[in-house]
Every structure is written in C-alpha cells, then in structure tokens.
Amino acid sequence: MLPFMSIPWRIRRLAIFSLALLIGLALLPQRTIQAADDVVNQALDDTASEFASGTGVSLQRVVISNDTAGGDDKAGAVVLAPLGQMRAWTGRGALPSARTNHAVVNLGRHIFVIAGSAVGSGSGESFTDTVFGANVNPQLGSLVPAYGAEGGDWSQGALARGTLFTSQSGCSFPFEGTSRGFAAAAGLVTATQPVAGTTYHDASGYIYVLGGRILHPLCGALVTPQVQIGRVVNGEIQEWTVNPSYNLPKLLSTGQRSVASTVVPGVQGAQAVVVRRDNKIFLYVLGGFAVNTDSAGISHVANDVFYTEIEPSTGQLLHPDGLPGLTWKLNTPMPVGHFDHAAVWSQGTLSNGQMRDGIFVTGGFRNTLRTQLNATVYVADVQANGMLSWTSFAGDGDTASVAIPQGRSGLAGFAHGGQIYFLGGNSPTGASLNAQQSVLVGSHGGSLRLLRLFGATSAEYFFNNVEPVVPALLRKAYAGVAVVPSTPPDPNSPESSGVDANAAWAFALGGSDENGQPTASIHGTALGGDDTTATSRATEGWYYSSFHDVRLRNDANQEVEARILAVNWETAIARTGANSNPNADLTIEFRATRRICTAQFAFEGVEWRTLDGDPASAFASVNGRNSVTLREAFGDEDSEEFEVSCLQYRVYLSQNGSVDGAPRPAANTGATPRLLNVGLLTMLPGARDLFITKFEITQNAQGQVNYFDLRIKNEFLGTDEEGATYDRTARTAGVFEFPVVLCVAYAPPDDDPLTLTLPTIPVTHEGDWRVPCAPVYRMFLGAQILPRTEILVNGGWRANFDRHPLLPTVEQDNLLVNNEIRSLFSRAGHYAVAAIIDPFGTIDEENKANNMGFQEGDEPIILEFTVPRLPDGGGGGGGGGGGGEDDPYEGDFGGFDATEEIPGGGEVDPRAEQEEEEEEEEDGHKVFLPLVRR
C-alpha cells in the first residue's frame, strides 16, 4: 500500500476510477444501458421492408421504392405514387370450380369466395351455397392451403339453411334454402393472432352476406332479404348464423320510405361496405334491384342506403340510434339508383392531419331493363354518426361530374392507399356482352376528391391499365376482388430472395368471360410498391409508420420508458436543376405515448407534433440530413411528455407545395421527394442534467461585493415499471467527481470593460487540466449531487493558479482565505463572471449545453459589474492581503463587504482535512483535475 499511497491524491483517484470503470464494464448485463452509453441511436425505418411495415393506412398516395437514393440510405425510400400505373397481373391458380355473380371477402390474409352462379346466363341460372376458403402468403403473394383444406389450397363449406323468402304479394309460398347469386358481402377484422414461426398473423372477425338472387321452386327468380353472419376464428369459419330480425328492410317503392313494413322484398346486385369511423363500425347496403315488391309485378332500382352498427365483440347488428326491435336505419340516398355497380370505402388525410372516410360509387345499371349504364362517379363523406353526405362532383375543385371512360355493369371495385380501382365489367355493344380487359385507377386527395392525372387543365381522372399489364384471361365481368396486406419479405428466407417490398396484394377471382360464362381463373398483382418508372406522380401524399416500441433496459435489466432527445431523418429533395420541383417538401410529424405498442388504443387522444428540420426557411426539411432536438423545439416543460414506450411517425410529401391549402401542380410531374430513413436519439429518462438554478452577485451602497449566491441542480429522477424511483447517481459515489469553475474577465477601473469569452464544453485540456479563464474551482463528488436537489456552491473554492492577480496571497489548489469567494472581487475594476459546471464533460448528461446556464436554455449566465476604488484608495473590510511587490494593480484594492449576507458563505469543503494531509505528500508537484474520462 505504501508505494501506492505515495502517489499524488488526484492521480491515485484516477487509478481507482479507471479500475472501477473496467470492473463495471466487465459486469454489465447485455442490452443494459449504462452511464457510458446513456444516449442510444435507434433506427426506425431505413429499408424498403421496414417502410412497408407501416400501419394499414401507411400508404396514402405514396409508395415504397426499393432503390438506393444516395447518402446514408439503404435500399428503401418513401416516394409519391405513380398516378394509376400498375404492375402486371399474373396467374395465381384457379378456384375449385367456376364461379360468377359470387361474393368475395377477405379478412387479413384469408380469402373467402361465397355462393354465386355455376352456370352463366346464356345457359340458364344455377346458384350455389358453397363457401371456398384459401390463405395467402403475405410475403410472396401466393395462395397457400386454408385451414381444413383437403388435397388443395381451398377449403369448402356452405352457408346456413334459413328462410330465403316469406309469403308476399305475387308469390304466397315461403321458401327455405341456402343457394343464391348476386349477394352483397363485407367483412370485419376484430383481432389478429401471430402465426408461430412466421412474421404474419391469422385474423378473426365476421363476414356479412346480404340479400341476393334466388330460384324459388314455384315462383322462379326472386330476391331475398336474408342476412347471414359468418364467425371467423384465426382464419377458419366456425359457423354461419341466420337471424330473421337482421333481414334487410323494405326498399323504396311508390314514394314510401319506411323500414317498419312487414313486406320485405329484399335486394340483389347491391353493394355492402364496412366503415370504421372513430370508435364506431358501420355496415352499409347501397342500392340494388328488387324483383318482387308489395305491389305485385313491379321491379325497382333503388338509390336507398341503409346502415346499421356492428358490435365488434359479438358481430351482432344494432340500430345506429339504439332503437329496440330495429336493426336498419335509412341513410341519405344516392343521387341515382344503381345495381350491379361498384362501391368502395377509402380514407384521406387533410392538410391539418384530420382523417376523412368516404365511399366511392360508380357503374351499374340504372333501369330494370338493363339498357342504361352509369359512368358517373359519386362520393359520400362519412360523418361521425354514420350519416352520408353525397356529391355528384367527385373531382378535386370541379363543379362538373367525373366519369369513368364508359359505363359498365358487374365491375369489381377496391381501394388502397388513396387510389380507387375498378376492374373489368360489361359494356354492351348491340345485343352482345362485352367484358372489359382493363383496370381503371384513380387517385384522390386528402379531401376525398379525385385528382386530375395530367395537370390542372386535364379532364382525365382515371388511368386505364390494359395489355400487357392486364392479360387476356382477365377480360371479365362480375369477378370478385380481395386485397391482402403484405408482410415485408424475410431477408433470411431463400424463397423471399428477389421479392420486392409491397404494401398489399390484389386478387381477381372467377367472374364471367366475354360470352357470359363462369371462369375459375385467379390473377394477382402487387400494390403500393415501386410500381413503374412513372411519368406522372401524385402531387402530395401521406405515409404512416408502424408503431415502434422504443423502450430501453435499465440497470436492473428491466424494459423502461425511453426519453426521446431528437428525431433524425434523411431526405432527397430536388428543388433546383433538371427534373425538380422548386417548392417540393417533406414534413415529419410524430406522436408518442407511455402505453405499450401492442394496445390497439395506444395513441388514443394523443396529438401529432410537427417537426421543422429547416427553421431558417419556409421548408420543413432540408435536402439531406435533418435533426430536431425536442427540448429545443418544444421547450423543457414538455420534456416529461417524451419519456415514452411507443412512438409513431408520419410523413407528408409534396411535389410542389400548396396554395391556400390546395396542392400546387407539380413543375415536373415525374419528380418526387424521397424519405430515405428515420431514427431517434434516445436515453433512459432520469439521466443527469446539471444546470444552474440561481447565480447572483450584488454590491452594497459603496460598490463592494456583499452577496454571492451560486446554486446548481441535478435534474435526475427515474422510475421502473412498477413506478418506484431509482437513483443511478448513487452508484457513482466515490468514483465520479467534477469541478465547478468561475470564469472571470477583469479590467482595471481606468480601462474599458473586457468581453468574457467562454470555452465550448467539453473544454480541451492538452495536458493542463485547468480552464484558462477560471481563477477558482470547486470540486464535487458524484454522491453529493443528489437527484432533484439544489446545491449551494458558495464555499470550498480553491485557487486555480499560483498567486493569481485577483488572489495574490493564495497558492494553487489552496482554499481561499477564510473560505471567502468574495475575496475574488476585492480589487476595484470591471468584472464579467460566469460559472461552468463540469467543464471537461466528466459526467454523462442529457444536455451539456446548459452547463453554463438554466435548464430552459443553453445561453450562459454572465454577470457584469464594476467595483469602484474606495475614497482613500485603501483596503476595505474583510478583504485580506494587500497587493505585494509584484502586484500590477497596487492601490486598486477595493475590498468587499464582510457582512454575513452570503448564503453558505462559511461552507467548508468536506474533503479539506484529507486534502491537506495529501498535499504534504505531493512534494510541490501540482496536477489539476485528472478525473476526466476520455
């Protein structure tokens, strides 16, 4: 021990610290965040696969590009979507048997083909009750066997038996059965369950089959009001149930608008849509054709819309107003009546971030003779109470109607990511059928209005995808469609090699060919990926990320909330040069919560916060690297709000900015801003943050310094998962120490005041552990700076230099005379004074920039004052020693006020006795502040 004890005390402590640090690092549990690495970079999204993991509404007029765009980008970026351009449809196998006029519903990755016709109209009608089921590999877009399938991909079941038709005028014979065609159907996912060994899920929920055309054994072709509900558990249909109280209501006839009639004729060729609106779920039935009504022999094309509310826990139907004994409520009617039309639900996002829900309707027959086809597109805004507000002006800013290129019946509609798709359909030419070989695609804005594809003067709203994108075998009408969410390909799986990241897979199943005969073929394509080399892209769009679990592990190996320090993102935005848009921009918003990400309500009631990556301009992002420190952006008062478990971000891309909230046409229609990656700077909440809470120096009536008050604080408090506080500072007791220094600029009374220039933290030392501007310092041990405790720093000060001109009687490292900090200001003259906490960055902190000032900001506190000469030029009370022979300021001793007004002025350094003993062993060798980690 003696050889070690002879080492100077500061060097000895450095050795102890280094040994303790090495031992501590060796004992660290894996993934635990320790003092040396409190600040953690968390990458959120940086590849096409990661971006494609966004939420169900993640792609609104944007797509995921698999290209690398330079900089730190990996293979992936969010870009604006091509307007209407698709990738090719390819064959995906066949149904167990041919079907047309059937219904198709998908819940998650599960597809169900329900009832329909087995023989086309040219050979007479033959309806079925079969229900085929298959699953989709969401990574590859291929069909895989359904649960319960035998000898192939498809399982087979049947609808439940029930009363299809009751006694009515024109046919007095009730009829029970199961088979039907031209039924409407919709599905609701209520839960998902991970599939072991995969990255995808099985879905549970309900299927609703409504109405349809039936064959009565005595009365021929009629329509049914029956509603069947299928309960799906983890991808399997467990049962079908029929509840007569859920039967469809009476359609509009001879001016009546009642839902209480006992005569309920039912409907065929209607459309069913399920809409989630806030915390409610509505089921809509739109239009349709009634063959038999209460007036015998009268057929009717309806523009009625009926709706009901779904109870998601049971799948049961409730009247929207809660009226007992009733299920359906009459909604706002469509502008015109339709049957065999298409209706799809889509979502938009306004510039203020508000979500909008809408239903787009087009196509279908407008008369019972099937001679009038509709081409106009109508759109309904869904209100919070489920009521619809219809408009015939579906275009963005238009006062004229918008139409698809030609009227069609039996077209299939679906929506995804702010784009509306209409597949196939019949357009009669003379007396023959003419199934179309095309897929029409239109894009809508955040206000759910269709966008002009080719500039402000264009009249085109739909891009017509034809050969070779749509093959000859996809020339169909009355086909079924399904959209299955995609799962990013597994980079470690050989079967995923070469598979691009997509947002969803679209499937077209069965349908009638150009001769009206049923087919069994299946085709599919990918949606939401980097579709094509587009010559025209959307003007603006939103991307929503997945929910990111940002928790960290503490010293006890517990997952706890992380404090978000900064959000970083990289862009590629061309505002100048060729292929550019001068006002293009990209805006990042985020929301964060202490709830766990797995909760469906994780962000309920949590507001979005907007980040400005380029505060010096009107843009929200610079081209390249962007970083926003949350404390700087939102203020310290919000810091606790960023101690979170779960975070989601969204990005708004704009090609050429906006005017009065409306997107400005793109200067170059092919250019698009790119989001290349997004990441966070996080740390465990409660990490140290040392700052000044009070700094005052005052003078008495004669100008002498009579009051000095410096206080510092460690804003530290952490909590574990049970809410108990834990103190990471306590474990550093006896190991960490750091100084507080006073920097001073001094000028004699007859000179001009000097400007105090402060160093940048951490101060570089180059072998000399002294801050040149600081004549005094005060040492602290880590254990002395307790969490959330204010510490006085008024006693225990030591000289930083031998016989400094302001302290001519004190040698380096000695306590000031009488432990009196006011002796530093005894000379007459001009002073500028600042305090620096931990100038060498010894202690890991959340924000070192405020070590010269208050927590609310990073500006240093500099006090400026003048001490005048005393009238006799001599010493003042309590000042201590004089100038000495080498004193350049002899005669300028102004003194200080020795009254006991200084808080803690008599404070004694707790290490004083120990240090005096150690100083004797140093043999005159002085080493300043060695305990600095590098």
N, C-alpha and C positions, 0 to 999 in steps of 0.2 A: 504493500500500500504506500510506503513512504516515497518511492520514486514517482508514483502517480500523483500523490498529494503535492509534490513539489512543482507540478505543472501549474502555471498561472490559472486563476479560477475560471476565466472566460473560456480558455482552451479546454479545460477539464470538462466544463459543462457541454461544450460542443461534442466532445468524445462520447459523453453519456447520452446526449440526444441522438447521435448517429447510431450508436449501438441499439438504443431503444427502438429507433425507427426501423432498423434492419430486422430486429426480432419481431416487431409488429407486422411488418410486411410478410414475413415468413408464415405468420399465423392467420393471415386474412382468409376468411371463407370465400369461396368462389362467388362471383356476381355481387359481392357486397360492396357498396360504395363507401370508401373511406375518406379520411381527410385529404389524402394526397390526390384523390380524383373525385372530389365532390361534384365537379362540373362534368356533365356527360353529354356527348353529342348523340342524339337519337335520330337516325334516318327513318323517315316515314315512307316516302314513295320515291323510287329512283329508276324503276324499270317498267316496261310495258305490263308485265304480270302484276306488279304491285299496284299500278294505277288502275288496272282492270278489276282490282278487288274492291272498288268503290261500292257505295250503297246502291240500292235498287234504282235510285234516280240519279246515279252518278254521272250519266252522260246525257246532257240536255243540249243538243246541237253541237256536241263535241265528240271526238273520237280519240282512241289511243293509237299513237303512232309507234311502230317498232323501230324507227330509225334512231340513230345517234346524232344529236344536233350540235356536238362540239362542247367545249368547256369540260366541266366535270360530269357531264351527262353519261349515263349508261344507256342501254338500249331501251328507250321508252320516253314518251312525251305526250302531254295532252295538247291537242290541236283542234281547231274548228272543223266541223264535219263537212264533207262534200255534200252539196245540195242534191240529194236524191240519187246519187250514183251508188250502185250496189256491187257486191262481188257476185260471182256466178253461182246459180243454183245447181246443185248436183244431186244425183240419185242417192237415196238413203234406204233402199229396200222396198218392201211392199206390205200392205195390210194383209191379214189372213184371208180376206175376201173383199171384193169390190164394194165400194160404198159411195153414195152421193146423197145429197139432201140430209146429211148427218150433222151432228153437233160435235165439236171438239173443245175440250177443256184441258188446260194443264195447270197442275199445282206444283210449283217448283220444277223439278226435273222429271215429273211424271206426266205422261200424256194419256188422255182417255178419249176414245172415239165412241160416240154414243148414238145408237139406233141408226135411222136413215133408210134409204132405199137400196135394195139389192138389184133391182132391175130398173132401167131407165124408162122415161115417159113414153118412148117410142114403142115399147113392148108391154105397156100396162104397168101399174104400180104394184110394188111388193115391199111393204115396210117390215123392219126388223125391230127386235128389242135387245140386240146384243150390245155389250159394252166391252170393247177391246182396251187393253192397257199395256203400255210399254214404258221403259225408263230411258233416259238419255245420259250418256257420259258427258258431264258438263265441261270437261276439259277438251274432248275431241269432237263433240257434236255428233257422235254416233249412237245408234239405238242399241240398247242392251236389254237382256231379258227382264221383264217385270216380275215382281214377286208373285209366285203362283203360276208363272208361265210354264207350259209343258211342251217341249220339243220345238221351241222357237222363242222369238223375242216377246210375243204378245200373249198376255193372259186373256181369258174370255169369261164374261159373266153376263148378267141380264138385268134389266130393270125390274122393279117390283110390280106385281099384279095389283090393279086397282080399277076403280070406276073411271073409264075414259069419257063416258058420255051418259048424261041423265036424260030422262024424258023431256022433250021440248016440242014446241010447235014445229011441225014439219017432219018430225020423227019421234014417235012416242015410245020407242023401245030402248031402255037403258042398255049399256054395253060395258062389260068389263074386259080388260085386256092389258097388253104391255107394249105392242109394236106401234111405231109412229115414225114419221119423217117431218122435215121442215120445223123441228123443235128449236127453241132458243135455249141456250145454256150459258152458264157463267160459273166461275169458281172463286173460292176464298181460301187463302192460306192463313191458318191461325197459329201454326207452330212449325218449327223445324228441328230435326234431330240429327247430329253428326253421324256419318256413316264410318264405322271403325276402319282404320287403315286408309282412309281417303281424305281429300280436302273438301268434300261436298257433303250435302245434307239430304235427308229424306223429309218430305213435307207432310203435314197433317192439315185437314181442313174439311171443306164441304163443297159439293157440286150441286148446282140447281138446274134442273131440266124443266122447261116451262112450255106448256101447250104443244102444238104440233098437229100435223095432218094424220088422220086415222082412217081405216077402212071399216065401216060399220057393215056387219053381215047382211042387214036388211035395207039400210038407207044409203049405202055407198060411202063416198068420201065426205067426211065431216072434219070438224076441228074439235080439239079437246081443251078444257081449261085446267087440266090436271098439272100439279106441281110435284115433282119427285125430288127428294133430297138424298144425296149420297154422302155418307160419312167416310172420310179417308183418314187412316191412321198410318203414318210412316210409309206412305206410298201405296197402300193397299185399300181398296174399297171394302169396308167392313159390312155395310148394309145399305139398302135403299129403303126409304120410308115414304108413305103417302099419307098426307093429312088433308081431308076434304076442306077444312077451314082455310087452307092456304091456296085454294083454287083461284085462278085468275078471275078478276072481276069482269063485269059486263063492259064491252066496248061501246064506244059512241055509236048511237043509232037513232035516226029520226030526231036529232037535236037533243036527246036525253044525255045527261052527264051524271050518272048515278053509279055507285059501287055497291048499293044495297039490294039490287034486284035479285030475285030468286032465279031468273032466267040468265044463265051464264054460258054464252056460246063458245067461249074460248077463242084461240087465235093460232094461226100458222104463219110462218115467214116473218115473225117478229125478231127483234134483237134484244138480248139481255146483256146488261153491263153491271158490274160491281164496282163501286167507287168508295174509296176510303177518304173521308173528309174530316180532318181534325181527329176527334176521338169517336167518330161515328162511321158506320159502314152501311151503305145504301145499295139496294138491288133495284135496278130499273128494267122495265119492259117497254120497248119503244115500237109503236106502230104495229103492223101485222094485217092479216086478211082473215075475216070471219066469214065462213061459208054459210053458216046457218044461224040466224038470229031469232029474236022473239017475233019478228014479222016474217012469216013463212016465205021462203024462197028468195029472200033478199040477202045479197052479199055486200060486204062492206070493207073498204080500205081505210084503216084507222090512222089518224095522226095523234092519237092519245098516247100519253106517257103515264104509266102507273109506277109507283115505287113503294117500297117497304124497307124497314130497317132490320138488319141482321144482328142477332145476339151472338157474338163470336164464340162464347164459351159453350154454347149448345147448338149453334147453327139454326136456331129457330127464327121465325119471321114475326116481327112486331109492327103494329101500326106506327107510323112516324110520330103521331101525336099522342101515342099511348092509349088510344080509344079501345076499350074492351070489346071483344067479339068481332073486331075488324082487323084485316091484315094490310090491305092495299089502300093507298091514297092517290087520288087523281092529281097529277102534276101539270105544269104548263105544257100545252100541246105543242107538237112540232109545227112549223109553218105550213107544211103539207103532209098528206098521208103517204106512207110507204109500206111495201112488203117486199121480201127478198132483197133487202138493202143491206148496207154495212153500217155498223155503229161501233166506235172505239173510244175508250177513255184515254186521255193523255194529260200530262201535267206541264205547267210552265212556271217560270220564276220571273217576277217583275224586277225592275232595277233596284227596288228597295229590299229585295230578298224575299218578298211575300210569295208564297206558293199559290198557284192557281190550278183548279181542276176543271176540265172541260170534256164534253162529249161531241165528237165529230160524226156527222151522218151524211151519207151520200148514196147514190144509186138506187136500184129497186124499181118496182112497178108503181105507177100512180093510179091505175084504174084496174077494175076487176077483169077486164077483157085482155089485159096484159099487152096492150098496144102502145102505152105511153111509158117511156123510160125516163127516169130522173137523172140529171147530170149535175145538178146544183149541190154545193157543199153547204151544210148548215152546221152551226156550232152552238152549243149551250154551255154557259158558265154555271158551275155547280155552286150554289150558295151554302152557307154553313148549316142551314136547316134541311138541306137536300133538295130544295126547290131549284128549278132550272130557269135560266134566262136565255131565250133563244134569239139568234140573229141570223138573218139571211146574207149578211155581209161578212164572210169568213176571211177576207183578205186584210192584210195589215194596212190600215189607213184608207181602205176602199169604201166607197158608197155604192158600189155595184157588186153584183153577185159573182162568186167564184165557182167554176165548174171544172169537173174532170173532162178529159178530151171528148168523151162520148158517154151517153147513158148506158148503164149496164145493170143486169139483174144477176143475182147469185154471185156477186163479187165477195171476196173474203177480205176483211179489214183487220189490221192490227196496228199497234203504236209502240214505239220505243224511242226513248231519248230525244223527245221533241220532234220526231218525224212520224208521219202518218203514211201507212202503206195500204194499197188496195190491189189485190191480186186477182187476175182473171176476170171472169164474169161473161155473161152472154150479151151480145149486141145483135139483135135480129137484123138480117138483111133479106128483105122479102119475107117468105114464109119459113125459111130455114133458120136453125140456130147457128150461132157463130161465137164459139168460145174464144176468148182473147188470150194471146200468148204475150202477156206483158205484166209488169208490176209497176204501178204508179206510186211515186214517192213525193210527198210534200213536206216542207219544214215549217214549223210555226215558231213565233216569237214568244217571249215571256207572257204576253197578254193573250196567248192562245189564238193568234190570228196568223193566217198563212203568209209566208214571205214570198215576194217576187224573186224568182230564181236568177234573173239576169239583169239586175239593175232596176232603178226607180221607174223607168218607162216600160219595163217588160210587163206583158199580160200573162206570162206563164207562171203557174204556181206548182205544177207537177212535172217531175221528170219521168219520162216513160222508158223504163228499162225493158229492152226487147232482146232478141238474139244478138250475141251468143250468151248474154247474161241469163236470159230466161230460155231454157231449152224447149224443143217442140213438145216433149211429153208433159210440159207444164201448161199446155193450152187447155185450160179447164174453167168450168163454172161450178158453183155450189161445192167447192172444196172446203175442207176445214183447215184452220191455221192454229199454230201454237208457237209461243215464244218462251224459250227456256233460258234462264240466266246462266251465263258462262262462269266457269271457275278457271282462274289462270292456270296455264299448263305447268306441270311439275318439271322443273329443270333436271331433276334426277331420274326421271322416268324415260326409258327408251322410246315408249310409244308416243310421248309428247314431243319428241325431237322434231324440230321444224314447224311446230304448230304455233301460229301467231296468237297473241293475246286478243280476246274479243270480249264484248260485253254480254252478248246473248247469241243464241242460235234460233233461227226461224225455220219452221217446218210447214210444208203444204201437204195435206194427206187426203188421198182419194179425190172425189169430185167427178163431174161428167165431162166427157170429151166433146169434140165439136159436133158429134152425132147424138149427144144427149145420153150416152151410155156410161154407166158407172165404171170407175177405174180403181185400181188398188195401189197405184204408184205413190211413192213418197219422195219429196225433194226437200233439200235444206240448204241454208246459207248462213253466213256469219253476219252479225250486226254489231255496230259500234267499234269496230277495229279500224285500222288504217285502210279504208275501203279501196281507194284507187288513187291514181295521180289525177287529182281533180283540177278542172279549170275554173270551178266556181265553188266557193265555200260559204257557210253561214256567216252572217255579219257579226253575230255575237252568240255566246252560249255559256252554260254553267257546267262545272264538274264538281261532284260531291265525293269526298274521300270516304273510306271506310271509317269505322270507329277504332281509334288507336289507343290501346292500353299503354299508358306512359309511366306506370308505377316503377319505382326503384326498390332495391333491397337495402335495408338499413344494417347497422352493425349487428343486430340480433338476427339477421337473415330473414327479416320479415318484409313483405311487399307493402310499401307505404306510398303515400302520395308524393308526386314529384313537383317541384316548383319550376314552372316554365320561365326561363330567363329571356329567351329570344326565339323568334321564328325566322328561319332562313329558307330562301328559295332561289332557284336559278332559272333564268328565262332566256329565250332567244326571240327578240322582238325587232323586226326590221322596220325602222321609221324613215330611213333615208336610202337612196340608191335604187337600183332596179328591183322589181318585184317587192315593193314596200308599200306600207300604209302609214302616212305621217302621224296619225293620231292613234295608232294601234296601242293597246294597253292590256294589262293583266292585273286584276285585283284579287288579293288573297284575303279571305275572312276566316275566322276560326271561332269555335265555341268550346268551352271546357267545363267539366263537371267533376265533382267528387264521387259521383255514382260509378259503379262498375260498368264496363262497356257492354257486358252481356245483357244488361237490363234493357228491355225494349223502350222504356221511358227514360233512358239515361239522360237525354237532353231536353226533357220536358220543361218548358218555362225558361230555358237558357238562351240568352240573346247572342247573336253573332256580333263579333267585333272586327272592324276593318283595319287592316294594316297598310301603312303608307311606306313603301320602300324607296320613294323618291320625294321627300318632303320639300325639296328645293324647286320642284316643278309641279305642274298640274297632273302629272302621271302618277300612277300608284306603284309602278315597277320600273326599274332601270333595265336596260338590256345587259344581262349578265347576272352577277351575284347581288342578291338583296338580303338585308338583315334588319330586323326591327327588334330592339330591346324593349320588352313590355313595360318595364318600370319607366323608361323614358317616354314611351308612347302614351301610357295611361295613368302615370302617377303612382306614387308609393302607396296611396290609400287603397289601391286595388290589388296590392301585391298578394294578399291572402287569397284573393279570388283565383289566382293562378297556381295555387297548391292543389293539384288535381290528380285524378286517377285516369280520366278518359278525355280524349280530345278528338275533334273532327274539324277538318278544314274544307273550304270550298273555294273555287277559283272562277272568276268571271273573265272571259276572254272577249275582247272587242277588236274587230278588224280595223275600224277607222273612227272609233269614238262615237259620240252621240250628240244630238242637238235636241234640247228640251226633253231629254229622257228617251228619245227615239233613236235607234241605231242609224248612224250615218252610212250611206252606201260606201262600200269599200273602194278605195282608189285603185287597188289592184285586187281583183276578185280571187286570185289564186293564193295570195299571201295569207298567213295566219300566224299570230303569236304562239309561242310554244312554252309550256311549263315543263321544265326538264327534271327538277327534283324538289323535294320539300323535306326539311328536317327541323329539329328542335335543339335548343341548348337548355338542358335541364339540370337540376341538382336536388339533393334532399332538402326539403323545407327545414328551416331552422338552422341552416349553416350560418357561420359567424358573419356579421356585418358590423364593423367598428366604425363609429362616426361620432362627431362632436354634437352634444346636446346644448352646451352653453359655453360661450367664450366672451368674457368681459374684462376690460381693463379701464378703470376710471381714475380721475385725478381730483385732488381737493382744490380749494379756492386758490392756493398758491401754485397750482400746476403740478404738484408732486403726485406720483402714483400712490394711491391709497387703497386700491381694490383690484385684486386679481382673482378670476374665477374661471377655471377650465374644467369641463366635465365631459366624460366620454361614456359611451354605452355600447354594449354588445347586443344587437337585436337578434337574439337567438331563442328559439323555442321550437322543439319538435314534438310530434305525437306519434305513437304507434297505432296499430289498427284498433286497439281497444280504447284509444283516446288518452292513454296515460302519457305524461311528458317524459322525455328522456333527454339527458344533457351530454352532448358529445364533447363539450369543453372540459368537463371534469376529468376525462381520461387523459388529458394533456397536462395535468398538474405536475409540476416539477420537471417537465420536458420542454414545452414551448415557453419562450419569453420574447418580448418585443419591446422596443422603445417608443416613447412619445417624445418628439423634439419640438423646440421652439425655434423657428427661423426668424431672424431679425435683420432688417436693413436700417443702418444708423447713419446720420449725418450731423455734424456739429451745428450749433444754433445759427451760425452766420452763413452756413451753406444752404443750398436748396435741398428739399427732401429727396430721398432716393426711392426708386421703384423697387419693390421686393419681388425678385424673380424666384419662383418656387420650382423645384425639380419635379420630374414626372415619376410617379410611383409605378413599379419599384425603382428606387434610386440605385444607380450603378455605383459600385464601390471601388473597383480596380485595386483591391488590396487594402484600402484605407476605409475602415468601417465607420466613417464619420460623415455626417451631412454638412457640407461646407458652410451653408447658410445658418447653421444651428449652433449658437454658443452654449446651449444647455440641452440635456436629455434627462428622461426619467424612464427607468426600467420597470416592466411588469411581467409577472409570471402568468401563464395561461389560466391557472386556477383562480387568480384574483379577479378576472373579468367574468363574472357570473352572468348567466342569461337574464336579459331584460332588467339589468341593474345599472343604475347610474353611478359612475365612479368619479370622485374628485381627484384632480391631477394638479394639486397646488403645493404639495410638499414633496420631499425626496428628490429634488432636482440636483443634477451634478454638472460640473463643468465639462464641456466637450473638448476644450483646448486649454493648454497651459497659459495662465495669466492673459486671458482674452482681454482686449482693450476695455470691454464693458465689465469685466470681472478681474481686475488687475491683481487681486490678492489670492485668487483661487487657482490651484493646480488641477490639471486634467483628471477627471474621474472622482474628484473630491466633492462632497456635499457643499452647497453654497453656505456662506457664513450664516449661522443661526437658522439654517434651512429656509432661507428667505428668498423667494423668487423675485420679490420686488426690488432686490438689490441689482437685478439685471438692468433696471431702468433708472439707476441713480444719477446718471450723467444728464446734464442738460443737452437737449438736441432733439432732432426729429426721428421718430421711430415708425417703422411699419413691421407688424408682428403677425405671424401665422403659426398655427400648430399643425403638426403632421403626425398622424397615428401610424405606427408600424411602417416607416418609410421604405424598408427593404423587402416588404412583402413576405415577412416571416410566417404570418398566419394566413391560412386559406380563408378567403372571404367571398361572399356573394358579389360584393361591389367594392373594389378597392378605390374606385374613382372618387368616392365621397369621404376618403380618409382625411381630407383637409376641411371638410365642411359637414353640413347637416345631411341627414338621411334623404331629405326631399330633393336634393340636387347634388351636382358634382362641383359647383363653384367653391373655391377655397374661401375661408373667412380670413380676411386681412384687416387688422385693426391699425389705424394710423392716428398718431397723436404727437404732441410736442411738449417736452419738459423744459420750462424756462430756467434761466440762471436765477439763482437766489440773489436778492439785493446786495448781500455782502460778498457774493462770489464764493462763499464757503460752504461747508457741509451742512446738510440737513439732518433732521432727527433720524437716528437708527440706520444711517447709511453705511456705516462700516468704513473700511480703509480708504486712504486717500489715493492720489494719482501715482506717486512713486516717481523715481528719477526718469524712467523711460516713458512716462505717461504722455502721449501726444496731445491729450486733451486737458492738461493740467489747468485748473481754475474753472473747469466747466462742470464740476461736481454739483448736481442739483439736489441730490438727496431723495429720500422717499418718506412717505408718511408712515410712522411706526405704530399707528393705532391698530387695535385688534379688530379690523373690519374684514379681514381676508378669510373666506370660508376654508377651513382646513389648513390655515397658514402654518400651524405648528405641527402638521403631519410629519411623521418620521418614517423614513424608508425602513420597511420591516427587515431588510437584509443588512442594515448598516453595521451592526456589530460583527456579523460574519464577514462582511466585505473588508472591514478594517484589518481583521486578522489575516485575510488572504492577501491584502495589498502589501503587507510586510514581506510576503514570500515572493513578490514579483520582481524584486531586485531592480526596480526602476524601469522595467520593460512594460510598455503600455500597449495593450491590444483592445481595440474598441469594437464592441458588439459583434462577437463572432457567430452568434447563433442564428445564422441565416441559411435556410435551405435553398439549395440550387439543384 
